[in-house]
Amino acid sequence: MRDDARPAANAYDCPMPTPNGASSIPPQPRKPTIGITMGDPLGIGPEVIIKALADPDTRRQGRFVIYGLNELLTYAADQLERHPFWYRVQHDSARTKRPISEDVVVLDYDEYDGFMQMPRRAHKNAGAVSKLFVEDAIEDALRHDDHTRKLDAIVTGPISKDAWRLAGFKWPGHTELFIHRTKAKRGVMMFVSPRLRVALATCHLPLMDIRNVLTIGRIFDPIDLGHEACRQLGIERPRIAVTGLNPHAGENGLLGDEESRLIEPAIDVARDAGIDVQGPFAADTIFIRAASGDFDLVVAMYHDQGLIPVKLLGWDKAVNWTLGLPIIRTSPDHGTAFDIAGQNKASEGSMKAALELAAKLASQRIAAAAPTEQPTPPLTPAPDS
């Protein structure tokens, strides 16, 4: 959706030429283009997206392309007593293949309608369209850099896993779908909040299956990818703590051997790679130390072990960041909240934080990919003949 031919907003955007033909003002990096999938149309996704983007400070951080239903987004804006501040275009029209200069664009899937009158619960139609939003956004993020529809990052609105199941999809969540579609060799869920950062060794699995899939590699990956993620967040030397799987971190084998058989070897491999990592620690106390500043990241063994402290300490500010992908993907750390959907009660804090993190990470990539300009030497008079 990028419009590279967009005219400068004012004269200060135009570099002044110098006598030797070079510019006195270096070119400014472009804003990242962030795709936002609306999530389940019966959930709070439309509301939190509009509330987050209604903040001019958020909109200044990038260009935003919403994959969703214009009718529901307009309804959310009406509840906020805001006029629509976006440009609407049909998602599969020829117009999407030409540059669009507006900072907020809605790709409207209006052939899927009827949701305004439906009860707020998991429904197969909502599951089908919410997955379509994600599939199209992933396709656009994987496009070549000079493609008009290229995205620099994706922020996913909350989906209903039950609705996906009702629609016939077997994916347990966004994370697994993104890993498969992008052909990523590794993928890790990491949660970023003001007081706590947590990466998971396993994601969406039944609790009874965890000990059957946990391996040294599955534990090493969140240590390794989490270390690099912390560096991207500006932490030069991340300090990482790893939890045990069992109560009291196994109590020296009395309560299980996964700590000595799997977790300690993974920590040793990470240390050999130069990572500052300690553990395994009892999970009932290590999060207190991390929240107090002793560690920059905690690697937890399973979903609820890591997510309970994150949501307790940073419910309205936590962001889910998928590590290991070739594209950037973040999401708010909450679900569809069917019980309050459509009532203008949802908080946009986590969505806003997800947009801001995506924009920050995308801007870093854009800056890193920009060619380094060599200074132009000044012109010198030609020697006398």
GUNUGU-792470 format. One record per residue (C-alpha): residue number from 1; residue in three letters; x, y, z. Coordinates in nm, 4 decimals, decimal comma. Layout:
N
+-----+------+----------+----------+----------+
:  nr : rest :        X :        Y :        Z :
+-----+------+----------+----------+----------+
: NUM :  ALA :        X :        Y :        Z :
...
+-----+------+----------+----------+----------+
***
This chain:
385
+-----+------+----------+----------+----------+
:  nr : rest :        X :        Y :        Z :
+-----+------+----------+----------+----------+
:   1 :  MET :   0,0000 :   0,0000 :   0,0000 :
:   2 :  ARG :   0,3006 :   0,2239 :   0,0062 :
:   3 :  ASP :   0,2893 :   0,5445 :  -0,1950 :
:   4 :  ASP :   0,6526 :   0,6181 :  -0,2740 :
:   5 :  ALA :   0,5536 :   0,9001 :  -0,5074 :
:   6 :  ARG :   0,3665 :   1,0908 :  -0,2410 :
:   7 :  PRO :   0,4621 :   1,4623 :  -0,2479 :
:   8 :  ALA :   0,6441 :   1,6176 :   0,0447 :
:   9 :  ALA :   0,4177 :   1,7623 :   0,3126 :
:  10 :  ASN :   0,6100 :   2,0865 :   0,3310 :
:  11 :  ALA :   0,9251 :   2,2516 :   0,2059 :
:  12 :  TYR :   1,1262 :   2,1134 :   0,4976 :
:  13 :  ASP :   1,0796 :   1,7643 :   0,3538 :
:  14 :  CYS :   1,2763 :   1,8617 :   0,0429 :
:  15 :  PRO :   1,6570 :   1,8437 :   0,0911 :
:  16 :  MET :   1,8358 :   2,1587 :  -0,0183 :
:  17 :  PRO :   2,1041 :   2,1032 :  -0,2859 :
:  18 :  THR :   2,4632 :   2,1927 :  -0,2151 :
:  19 :  PRO :   2,7141 :   2,3257 :  -0,4675 :
:  20 :  ASN :   2,8643 :   1,9836 :  -0,5325 :
:  21 :  GLY :   2,5232 :   1,8296 :  -0,5980 :
:  22 :  ALA :   2,4937 :   1,6455 :  -0,2645 :
:  23 :  SER :   2,2054 :   1,6964 :  -0,0235 :
:  24 :  SER :   2,2607 :   1,8897 :   0,2977 :
:  25 :  ILE :   1,9844 :   1,6911 :   0,4696 :
:  26 :  PRO :   2,0079 :   1,3104 :   0,4752 :
:  27 :  PRO :   1,6981 :   1,1292 :   0,3456 :
:  28 :  GLN :   1,4560 :   1,0374 :   0,6236 :
:  29 :  PRO :   1,3628 :   0,6682 :   0,6618 :
:  30 :  ARG :   1,0109 :   0,5940 :   0,5519 :
:  31 :  LYS :   0,7383 :   0,5009 :   0,7944 :
:  32 :  PRO :   0,6752 :   0,1281 :   0,8299 :
:  33 :  THR :   0,3537 :  -0,0136 :   0,6860 :
:  34 :  ILE :   0,1780 :  -0,2182 :   0,9537 :
:  35 :  GLY :  -0,0984 :  -0,4627 :   0,8664 :
:  36 :  ILE :  -0,3691 :  -0,5118 :   1,1306 :
:  37 :  THR :  -0,6012 :  -0,8106 :   1,1152 :
:  38 :  MET :  -0,9362 :  -0,7336 :   1,2773 :
:  39 :  GLY :  -0,9670 :  -1,0677 :   1,4499 :
:  40 :  ASP :  -1,3028 :  -1,2266 :   1,5206 :
:  41 :  PRO :  -1,5747 :  -0,9889 :   1,3967 :
:  42 :  LEU :  -1,7942 :  -1,0810 :   1,6933 :
:  43 :  GLY :  -1,5224 :  -0,9959 :   1,9472 :
:  44 :  ILE :  -1,3611 :  -0,6732 :   2,0689 :
:  45 :  GLY :  -1,1089 :  -0,6527 :   1,7833 :
:  46 :  PRO :  -1,2874 :  -0,3751 :   1,5895 :
:  47 :  GLU :  -1,3282 :  -0,1668 :   1,9049 :
:  48 :  VAL :  -0,9709 :  -0,1885 :   2,0335 :
:  49 :  ILE :  -0,8261 :  -0,1228 :   1,6866 :
:  50 :  ILE :  -1,0282 :   0,1942 :   1,6382 :
:  51 :  LYS :  -0,9600 :   0,3134 :   1,9926 :
:  52 :  ALA :  -0,5852 :   0,2571 :   1,9493 :
:  53 :  LEU :  -0,5637 :   0,4284 :   1,6112 :
:  54 :  ALA :  -0,7796 :   0,7173 :   1,7270 :
:  55 :  ASP :  -0,4677 :   0,8361 :   1,9125 :
:  56 :  PRO :  -0,2701 :   1,0629 :   1,6748 :
:  57 :  ASP :   0,0548 :   0,9687 :   1,8521 :
:  58 :  THR :  -0,0014 :   0,6050 :   1,7586 :
:  59 :  ARG :  -0,0860 :   0,6880 :   1,3978 :
:  60 :  ARG :   0,2318 :   0,8937 :   1,3602 :
:  61 :  GLN :   0,4429 :   0,5816 :   1,4120 :
:  62 :  GLY :   0,3526 :   0,4186 :   1,0822 :
:  63 :  ARG :   0,1033 :   0,3557 :   0,8061 :
:  64 :  PHE :  -0,1713 :   0,1112 :   0,8960 :
:  65 :  VAL :  -0,3666 :  -0,1289 :   0,6757 :
:  66 :  ILE :  -0,6635 :  -0,2942 :   0,8464 :
:  67 :  TYR :  -0,7878 :  -0,6270 :   0,7119 :
:  68 :  GLY :  -1,1481 :  -0,6335 :   0,8263 :
:  69 :  LEU :  -1,5087 :  -0,5253 :   0,7916 :
:  70 :  ASN :  -1,5690 :  -0,1561 :   0,7418 :
:  71 :  GLU :  -1,9227 :  -0,1791 :   0,8821 :
:  72 :  LEU :  -1,8011 :  -0,3021 :   1,2219 :
:  73 :  LEU :  -1,5128 :  -0,0548 :   1,2327 :
:  74 :  THR :  -1,7510 :   0,2318 :   1,1537 :
:  75 :  TYR :  -1,9852 :   0,1135 :   1,4279 :
:  76 :  ALA :  -1,6965 :   0,1162 :   1,6747 :
:  77 :  ALA :  -1,6077 :   0,4712 :   1,5675 :
:  78 :  ASP :  -1,9720 :   0,5781 :   1,6116 :
:  79 :  GLN :  -1,9666 :   0,4506 :   1,9695 :
:  80 :  LEU :  -1,6575 :   0,6640 :   2,0295 :
:  81 :  GLU :  -1,8312 :   0,9588 :   1,8634 :
:  82 :  ARG :  -1,5498 :   0,9755 :   1,6090 :
:  83 :  HIS :  -1,5750 :   1,0294 :   1,2365 :
:  84 :  PRO :  -1,4011 :   0,7580 :   1,0316 :
:  85 :  PHE :  -1,0372 :   0,8601 :   0,9874 :
:  86 :  TRP :  -0,9495 :   0,5976 :   0,7291 :
:  87 :  TYR :  -0,9686 :   0,5308 :   0,3562 :
:  88 :  ARG :  -1,1876 :   0,2340 :   0,2642 :
:  89 :  VAL :  -1,1126 :   0,0114 :  -0,0357 :
:  90 :  GLN :  -1,2522 :  -0,3272 :  -0,1348 :
:  91 :  HIS :  -0,9930 :  -0,5907 :  -0,0410 :
:  92 :  ASP :  -0,9819 :  -0,7626 :  -0,3798 :
:  93 :  SER :  -1,0269 :  -0,4603 :  -0,6057 :
:  94 :  ALA :  -0,7765 :  -0,3332 :  -0,8601 :
:  95 :  ARG :  -0,7381 :  -0,0204 :  -0,6456 :
:  96 :  THR :  -0,5315 :  -0,2172 :  -0,3927 :
:  97 :  LYS :  -0,2635 :  -0,2710 :  -0,6557 :
:  98 :  ARG :  -0,2004 :   0,1013 :  -0,6952 :
:  99 :  PRO :  -0,0345 :   0,3330 :  -0,4408 :
: 100 :  ILE :  -0,2566 :   0,4695 :  -0,1625 :
: 101 :  SER :  -0,1207 :   0,7619 :   0,0344 :
: 102 :  GLU :  -0,3578 :   0,7682 :   0,3337 :
: 103 :  ASP :  -0,2031 :   0,6725 :   0,6675 :
: 104 :  VAL :  -0,4915 :   0,4412 :   0,7633 :
: 105 :  VAL :  -0,6511 :   0,2136 :   0,5033 :
: 106 :  VAL :  -0,9276 :  -0,0432 :   0,5541 :
: 107 :  LEU :  -0,9310 :  -0,3404 :   0,3200 :
: 108 :  ASP :  -1,3020 :  -0,4174 :   0,3376 :
: 109 :  TYR :  -1,4293 :  -0,7743 :   0,3108 :
: 110 :  ASP :  -1,7890 :  -0,6590 :   0,2887 :
: 111 :  GLU :  -1,9055 :  -0,9684 :   0,1009 :
: 112 :  TYR :  -1,9016 :  -1,1266 :   0,4478 :
: 113 :  ASP :  -2,1858 :  -0,9530 :   0,6283 :
: 114 :  GLY :  -2,4568 :  -1,0163 :   0,8850 :
: 115 :  PHE :  -2,2325 :  -1,0019 :   1,1908 :
: 116 :  MET :  -2,4009 :  -0,6945 :   1,3369 :
: 117 :  GLN :  -2,7116 :  -0,9023 :   1,4105 :
: 118 :  MET :  -2,5357 :  -1,2153 :   1,5359 :
: 119 :  PRO :  -2,4938 :  -1,3105 :   1,9044 :
: 120 :  ARG :  -2,1495 :  -1,2530 :   2,0489 :
: 121 :  ARG :  -2,0096 :  -1,6043 :   2,0644 :
: 122 :  ALA :  -1,7968 :  -1,8462 :   1,8629 :
: 123 :  HIS :  -1,9444 :  -1,8964 :   1,5168 :
: 124 :  LYS :  -1,8070 :  -2,0770 :   1,2114 :
: 125 :  ASN :  -1,8664 :  -1,7782 :   0,9792 :
: 126 :  ALA :  -1,6667 :  -1,5527 :   1,2093 :
: 127 :  GLY :  -1,3926 :  -1,8141 :   1,2264 :
: 128 :  ALA :  -1,3753 :  -1,8370 :   0,8487 :
: 129 :  VAL :  -1,3458 :  -1,4638 :   0,7835 :
: 130 :  SER :  -1,1048 :  -1,3994 :   1,0719 :
: 131 :  LYS :  -0,8678 :  -1,6629 :   0,9338 :
: 132 :  LEU :  -0,8983 :  -1,5096 :   0,5854 :
: 133 :  PHE :  -0,7823 :  -1,1738 :   0,7256 :
: 134 :  VAL :  -0,4698 :  -1,3408 :   0,8653 :
: 135 :  GLU :  -0,3920 :  -1,5449 :   0,5545 :
: 136 :  ASP :  -0,4111 :  -1,2357 :   0,3322 :
: 137 :  ALA :  -0,1945 :  -1,0302 :   0,5685 :
: 138 :  ILE :   0,0720 :  -1,3018 :   0,5798 :
: 139 :  GLU :   0,0720 :  -1,3172 :   0,1997 :
: 140 :  ASP :   0,1235 :  -0,9409 :   0,1807 :
: 141 :  ALA :   0,4008 :  -0,9447 :   0,4420 :
: 142 :  LEU :   0,5888 :  -1,2072 :   0,2415 :
: 143 :  ARG :   0,5767 :  -1,0061 :  -0,0819 :
: 144 :  HIS :   0,8826 :  -0,8513 :  -0,2426 :
: 145 :  ASP :   0,9936 :  -0,5218 :  -0,0905 :
: 146 :  ASP :   0,8900 :  -0,3143 :  -0,3915 :
: 147 :  HIS :   0,5380 :  -0,4596 :  -0,4134 :
: 148 :  THR :   0,2557 :  -0,2108 :  -0,3567 :
: 149 :  ARG :   0,0885 :  -0,4335 :  -0,0949 :
: 150 :  LYS :   0,4074 :  -0,5155 :   0,0958 :
: 151 :  LEU :   0,3725 :  -0,5026 :   0,4765 :
: 152 :  ASP :   0,6616 :  -0,4383 :   0,7151 :
: 153 :  ALA :   0,4848 :  -0,6016 :   1,0125 :
: 154 :  ILE :   0,1554 :  -0,7587 :   1,1178 :
: 155 :  VAL :  -0,0476 :  -0,6990 :   1,4342 :
: 156 :  THR :  -0,3186 :  -0,9589 :   1,4825 :
: 157 :  GLY :  -0,6480 :  -0,8861 :   1,6538 :
: 158 :  PRO :  -0,7902 :  -1,1525 :   1,8874 :
: 159 :  ILE :  -0,9439 :  -1,4617 :   1,7316 :
: 160 :  SER :  -1,1647 :  -1,7344 :   1,8757 :
: 161 :  LYS :  -0,9857 :  -2,0689 :   1,8504 :
: 162 :  ASP :  -1,3257 :  -2,2345 :   1,8938 :
: 163 :  ALA :  -1,4603 :  -2,0375 :   1,5954 :
: 164 :  TRP :  -1,1641 :  -2,1544 :   1,3854 :
: 165 :  ARG :  -1,2450 :  -2,5118 :   1,4866 :
: 166 :  LEU :  -1,6116 :  -2,4662 :   1,3954 :
: 167 :  ALA :  -1,5005 :  -2,3353 :   1,0538 :
: 168 :  GLY :  -1,3001 :  -2,6530 :   0,9983 :
: 169 :  PHE :  -0,9487 :  -2,5254 :   1,0781 :
: 170 :  LYS :  -0,7218 :  -2,7274 :   1,3057 :
: 171 :  TRP :  -0,4676 :  -2,4582 :   1,3910 :
: 172 :  PRO :  -0,4466 :  -2,4125 :   1,7706 :
: 173 :  GLY :  -0,3698 :  -2,0417 :   1,7298 :
: 174 :  HIS :  -0,2025 :  -1,7621 :   1,5341 :
: 175 :  THR :   0,1492 :  -1,8635 :   1,6354 :
: 176 :  GLU :   0,1416 :  -2,2083 :   1,4789 :
: 177 :  LEU :  -0,0179 :  -2,0741 :   1,1600 :
: 178 :  PHE :   0,2470 :  -1,8041 :   1,1214 :
: 179 :  ILE :   0,5305 :  -2,0517 :   1,1762 :
: 180 :  HIS :   0,3895 :  -2,2857 :   0,9102 :
: 181 :  ARG :   0,3029 :  -2,0208 :   0,6499 :
: 182 :  THR :   0,6415 :  -1,8483 :   0,6760 :
: 183 :  LYS :   0,8312 :  -2,1810 :   0,6799 :
: 184 :  ALA :   1,0136 :  -2,0716 :   0,9946 :
: 185 :  LYS :   1,2517 :  -2,3315 :   1,1356 :
: 186 :  ARG :   1,1907 :  -2,2079 :   1,4891 :
: 187 :  GLY :   0,9115 :  -2,0168 :   1,6536 :
: 188 :  VAL :   0,8664 :  -1,8916 :   2,0080 :
: 189 :  MET :   0,5950 :  -1,6980 :   2,1898 :
: 190 :  MET :   0,7405 :  -1,4077 :   2,3864 :
: 191 :  PHE :   0,5431 :  -1,1643 :   2,5985 :
: 192 :  VAL :   0,6660 :  -0,8121 :   2,6612 :
: 193 :  SER :   0,5258 :  -0,5922 :   2,9368 :
: 194 :  PRO :   0,6609 :  -0,3005 :   3,1391 :
: 195 :  ARG :   0,7610 :  -0,5164 :   3,4380 :
: 196 :  LEU :   0,8107 :  -0,8638 :   3,2949 :
: 197 :  ARG :   0,9245 :  -1,0407 :   2,9774 :
: 198 :  VAL :   0,8508 :  -1,4094 :   2,9306 :
: 199 :  ALA :   0,9287 :  -1,6577 :   2,6520 :
: 200 :  LEU :   0,7667 :  -2,0004 :   2,6306 :
: 201 :  ALA :   0,9250 :  -2,3389 :   2,5610 :
: 202 :  THR :   0,5839 :  -2,4793 :   2,4582 :
: 203 :  CYS :   0,2733 :  -2,2968 :   2,3355 :
: 204 :  HIS :  -0,0822 :  -2,4222 :   2,2869 :
: 205 :  LEU :  -0,0696 :  -2,7768 :   2,4198 :
: 206 :  PRO :  -0,2782 :  -2,9762 :   2,6660 :
: 207 :  LEU :  -0,0988 :  -2,9828 :   2,9987 :
: 208 :  MET :  -0,0730 :  -3,3630 :   2,9951 :
: 209 :  ASP :   0,1148 :  -3,3535 :   2,6607 :
: 210 :  ILE :   0,3917 :  -3,1165 :   2,7664 :
: 211 :  ARG :   0,6323 :  -3,3740 :   2,9099 :
: 212 :  ASN :   0,6025 :  -3,5749 :   2,5862 :
: 213 :  VAL :   0,7125 :  -3,2891 :   2,3566 :
: 214 :  LEU :   0,9603 :  -3,1056 :   2,5793 :
: 215 :  THR :   1,3169 :  -3,1474 :   2,4533 :
: 216 :  ILE :   1,6528 :  -2,9823 :   2,5059 :
: 217 :  GLY :   1,6060 :  -2,8004 :   2,1756 :
: 218 :  ARG :   1,2569 :  -2,6791 :   2,2667 :
: 219 :  ILE :   1,4050 :  -2,5239 :   2,5817 :
: 220 :  PHE :   1,7134 :  -2,3820 :   2,4123 :
: 221 :  ASP :   1,5141 :  -2,2011 :   2,1412 :
: 222 :  PRO :   1,3348 :  -1,9522 :   2,3708 :
: 223 :  ILE :   1,6628 :  -1,8868 :   2,5531 :
: 224 :  ASP :   1,8454 :  -1,8179 :   2,2284 :
: 225 :  LEU :   1,5688 :  -1,6283 :   2,0455 :
: 226 :  GLY :   1,4687 :  -1,4482 :   2,3652 :
: 227 :  HIS :   1,8270 :  -1,3297 :   2,4134 :
: 228 :  GLU :   1,8316 :  -1,1767 :   2,0649 :
: 229 :  ALA :   1,4855 :  -1,0257 :   2,1161 :
: 230 :  CYS :   1,5988 :  -0,8524 :   2,4342 :
: 231 :  ARG :   1,8917 :  -0,7058 :   2,2428 :
: 232 :  GLN :   1,6460 :  -0,5694 :   1,9849 :
: 233 :  LEU :   1,4627 :  -0,4052 :   2,2740 :
: 234 :  GLY :   1,7819 :  -0,2250 :   2,3733 :
: 235 :  ILE :   1,9090 :  -0,4576 :   2,6471 :
: 236 :  GLU :   2,2754 :  -0,4989 :   2,5648 :
: 237 :  ARG :   2,3515 :  -0,7943 :   2,7959 :
: 238 :  PRO :   2,0268 :  -0,9742 :   2,8759 :
: 239 :  ARG :   2,0065 :  -1,1725 :   3,1989 :
: 240 :  ILE :   1,7842 :  -1,4765 :   3,1528 :
: 241 :  ALA :   1,6217 :  -1,7049 :   3,4094 :
: 242 :  VAL :   1,4742 :  -2,0455 :   3,3243 :
: 243 :  THR :   1,1963 :  -2,2065 :   3,5239 :
: 244 :  GLY :   1,1673 :  -2,5705 :   3,6167 :
: 245 :  LEU :   0,8816 :  -2,7822 :   3,4886 :
: 246 :  ASN :   0,7965 :  -2,9431 :   3,8194 :
: 247 :  PRO :   0,7145 :  -2,7932 :   4,1607 :
: 248 :  HIS :   1,0273 :  -2,6642 :   4,3363 :
: 249 :  ALA :   1,2174 :  -2,7227 :   4,0095 :
: 250 :  GLY :   1,2034 :  -3,0968 :   4,0716 :
: 251 :  GLU :   1,3443 :  -3,0868 :   4,4275 :
: 252 :  ASN :   1,6662 :  -3,2614 :   4,3185 :
: 253 :  GLY :   1,4790 :  -3,5363 :   4,1383 :
: 254 :  LEU :   1,2202 :  -3,6066 :   4,4057 :
: 255 :  LEU :   0,9405 :  -3,4451 :   4,1987 :
: 256 :  GLY :   1,0595 :  -3,5270 :   3,8477 :
: 257 :  ASP :   1,3769 :  -3,5502 :   3,6400 :
: 258 :  GLU :   1,3005 :  -3,3073 :   3,3557 :
: 259 :  GLU :   1,5142 :  -3,0410 :   3,5216 :
: 260 :  SER :   1,8323 :  -3,2508 :   3,5191 :
: 261 :  ARG :   1,7535 :  -3,4435 :   3,1998 :
: 262 :  LEU :   1,6347 :  -3,1580 :   2,9746 :
: 263 :  ILE :   1,6460 :  -2,8113 :   3,1256 :
: 264 :  GLU :   1,9989 :  -2,8077 :   3,2682 :
: 265 :  PRO :   2,1546 :  -2,9370 :   2,9404 :
: 266 :  ALA :   1,9701 :  -2,6653 :   2,7456 :
: 267 :  ILE :   2,1072 :  -2,4031 :   2,9839 :
: 268 :  ASP :   2,4585 :  -2,5437 :   2,9393 :
: 269 :  VAL :   2,4294 :  -2,5184 :   2,5587 :
: 270 :  ALA :   2,3130 :  -2,1580 :   2,5886 :
: 271 :  ARG :   2,5986 :  -2,0694 :   2,8209 :
: 272 :  ASP :   2,8448 :  -2,2209 :   2,5760 :
: 273 :  ALA :   2,6967 :  -1,9819 :   2,3176 :
: 274 :  GLY :   2,7804 :  -1,6862 :   2,5420 :
: 275 :  ILE :   2,4333 :  -1,6247 :   2,6857 :
: 276 :  ASP :   2,3951 :  -1,5113 :   3,0471 :
: 277 :  VAL :   2,1355 :  -1,7646 :   3,1671 :
: 278 :  GLN :   2,0626 :  -1,9239 :   3,5045 :
: 279 :  GLY :   1,8304 :  -2,1908 :   3,6374 :
: 280 :  PRO :   1,6275 :  -2,3979 :   3,6578 :
: 281 :  PHE :   1,4400 :  -2,1993 :   3,9223 :
: 282 :  ALA :   1,1196 :  -2,2805 :   4,1063 :
: 283 :  ALA :   0,8451 :  -2,1090 :   3,9065 :
: 284 :  ASP :   0,6558 :  -1,9905 :   4,2137 :
: 285 :  THR :   0,9300 :  -1,7420 :   4,3089 :
: 286 :  ILE :   1,1441 :  -1,6575 :   4,0049 :
: 287 :  PHE :   0,8875 :  -1,4200 :   3,8531 :
: 288 :  ILE :   0,9045 :  -1,2070 :   4,1670 :
: 289 :  ARG :   1,2798 :  -1,1672 :   4,1204 :
: 290 :  ALA :   1,2410 :  -1,0894 :   3,7497 :
: 291 :  ALA :   0,9727 :  -0,8277 :   3,8150 :
: 292 :  SER :   1,2065 :  -0,6718 :   4,0726 :
: 293 :  GLY :   1,4807 :  -0,6324 :   3,8106 :
: 294 :  ASP :   1,7087 :  -0,9301 :   3,8752 :
: 295 :  PHE :   1,6433 :  -1,0741 :   3,5273 :
: 296 :  ASP :   1,5479 :  -0,9291 :   3,1899 :
: 297 :  LEU :   1,3672 :  -1,2393 :   3,0653 :
: 298 :  VAL :   1,2132 :  -1,5540 :   3,2104 :
: 299 :  VAL :   1,1855 :  -1,8682 :   2,9983 :
: 300 :  ALA :   0,8821 :  -2,0657 :   3,1145 :
: 301 :  MET :   0,8071 :  -2,4253 :   3,0273 :
: 302 :  TYR :   0,4395 :  -2,3940 :   2,9381 :
: 303 :  HIS :   0,1642 :  -2,1450 :   2,8578 :
: 304 :  ASP :  -0,0050 :  -2,0787 :   3,1898 :
: 305 :  GLN :   0,3177 :  -2,0966 :   3,3895 :
: 306 :  GLY :   0,4402 :  -1,7904 :   3,2016 :
: 307 :  LEU :   0,1168 :  -1,6116 :   3,1169 :
: 308 :  ILE :  -0,0366 :  -1,5912 :   3,4638 :
: 309 :  PRO :   0,2351 :  -1,3591 :   3,6014 :
: 310 :  VAL :   0,2477 :  -1,1575 :   3,2770 :
: 311 :  LYS :  -0,1254 :  -1,0903 :   3,2804 :
: 312 :  LEU :  -0,1299 :  -1,0279 :   3,6536 :
: 313 :  LEU :   0,1426 :  -0,7628 :   3,6349 :
: 314 :  GLY :   0,0783 :  -0,6134 :   3,2905 :
: 315 :  TRP :  -0,2750 :  -0,6949 :   3,1800 :
: 316 :  ASP :  -0,3342 :  -0,3735 :   2,9854 :
: 317 :  LYS :   0,0190 :  -0,3326 :   2,8472 :
: 318 :  ALA :   0,1429 :  -0,6814 :   2,7580 :
: 319 :  VAL :   0,2251 :  -0,7731 :   2,3974 :
: 320 :  ASN :   0,2613 :  -1,1148 :   2,2362 :
: 321 :  TRP :   0,5617 :  -1,1194 :   1,9986 :
: 322 :  THR :   0,6333 :  -1,4250 :   1,7803 :
: 323 :  LEU :   1,0082 :  -1,4810 :   1,7628 :
: 324 :  GLY :   1,1912 :  -1,6698 :   1,4887 :
: 325 :  LEU :   0,9730 :  -1,5603 :   1,1959 :
: 326 :  PRO :   1,1092 :  -1,3908 :   0,8824 :
: 327 :  ILE :   0,8344 :  -1,1297 :   0,9321 :
: 328 :  ILE :   0,7374 :  -0,9228 :   1,2363 :
: 329 :  ARG :   0,4195 :  -1,0265 :   1,4146 :
: 330 :  THR :   0,2805 :  -0,8923 :   1,7408 :
: 331 :  SER :  -0,0624 :  -0,9039 :   1,9023 :
: 332 :  PRO :  -0,2437 :  -0,7793 :   2,2111 :
: 333 :  ASP :  -0,2281 :  -1,0184 :   2,5038 :
: 334 :  HIS :  -0,6016 :  -1,0800 :   2,5383 :
: 335 :  GLY :  -0,8846 :  -1,2694 :   2,3754 :
: 336 :  THR :  -1,2109 :  -1,1879 :   2,2030 :
: 337 :  ALA :  -1,3988 :  -1,0954 :   2,5251 :
: 338 :  PHE :  -1,7378 :  -1,1849 :   2,3762 :
: 339 :  ASP :  -1,9050 :  -1,0851 :   2,7042 :
: 340 :  ILE :  -1,8253 :  -0,7150 :   2,6536 :
: 341 :  ALA :  -1,7939 :  -0,6987 :   2,2745 :
: 342 :  GLY :  -1,9862 :  -0,4200 :   2,1052 :
: 343 :  GLN :  -2,0431 :  -0,2307 :   2,4310 :
: 344 :  ASN :  -1,7549 :   0,0201 :   2,4158 :
: 345 :  LYS :  -1,6072 :  -0,1285 :   2,7342 :
: 346 :  ALA :  -1,2830 :  -0,2808 :   2,6072 :
: 347 :  SER :  -0,9453 :  -0,1239 :   2,6849 :
: 348 :  GLU :  -0,7167 :  -0,0541 :   2,3906 :
: 349 :  GLY :  -0,3977 :  -0,0497 :   2,6003 :
: 350 :  SER :  -0,2612 :  -0,3866 :   2,4889 :
: 351 :  MET :  -0,3505 :  -0,3243 :   2,1219 :
: 352 :  LYS :  -0,1791 :   0,0128 :   2,1313 :
: 353 :  ALA :   0,1313 :  -0,1454 :   2,2860 :
: 354 :  ALA :   0,1295 :  -0,4150 :   2,0150 :
: 355 :  LEU :   0,1118 :  -0,1505 :   1,7406 :
: 356 :  GLU :   0,3926 :   0,0504 :   1,8974 :
: 357 :  LEU :   0,6215 :  -0,2531 :   1,9327 :
: 358 :  ALA :   0,5540 :  -0,3618 :   1,5741 :
: 359 :  ALA :   0,6311 :  -0,0118 :   1,4474 :
: 360 :  LYS :   0,9525 :   0,0023 :   1,6517 :
: 361 :  LEU :   1,0772 :  -0,3353 :   1,5283 :
: 362 :  ALA :   0,9833 :  -0,2564 :   1,1674 :
: 363 :  SER :   1,1561 :   0,0816 :   1,1827 :
: 364 :  GLN :   1,4714 :  -0,0909 :   1,3072 :
: 365 :  ARG :   1,4660 :  -0,3263 :   1,0086 :
: 366 :  ILE :   1,4064 :  -0,0425 :   0,7653 :
: 367 :  ALA :   1,6971 :   0,1541 :   0,9104 :
: 368 :  ALA :   1,9256 :  -0,1502 :   0,9059 :
: 369 :  ALA :   1,8418 :  -0,2204 :   0,5415 :
: 370 :  ALA :   1,8960 :   0,1376 :   0,4279 :
: 371 :  PRO :   2,2153 :   0,1816 :   0,2257 :
: 372 :  THR :   2,4931 :   0,3643 :   0,4029 :
: 373 :  GLU :   2,5703 :   0,6774 :   0,2082 :
: 374 :  GLN :   2,9349 :   0,7638 :   0,1582 :
: 375 :  PRO :   3,0137 :   1,1334 :   0,2003 :
: 376 :  THR :   3,0631 :   1,3105 :  -0,1304 :
: 377 :  PRO :   3,4074 :   1,4721 :  -0,1472 :
: 378 :  PRO :   3,4036 :   1,8455 :  -0,2155 :
: 379 :  LEU :   3,4772 :   1,9652 :  -0,5653 :
: 380 :  THR :   3,8332 :   2,0869 :  -0,6183 :
: 381 :  PRO :   3,9577 :   2,3093 :  -0,8981 :
: 382 :  ALA :   4,1127 :   2,1281 :  -1,1903 :
: 383 :  PRO :   4,4924 :   2,1622 :  -1,2020 :
: 384 :  ASP :   4,6358 :   2,4185 :  -1,4393 :
: 385 :  SER :   4,7232 :   2,2692 :  -1,7768 :
+-----+------+----------+----------+----------+
***
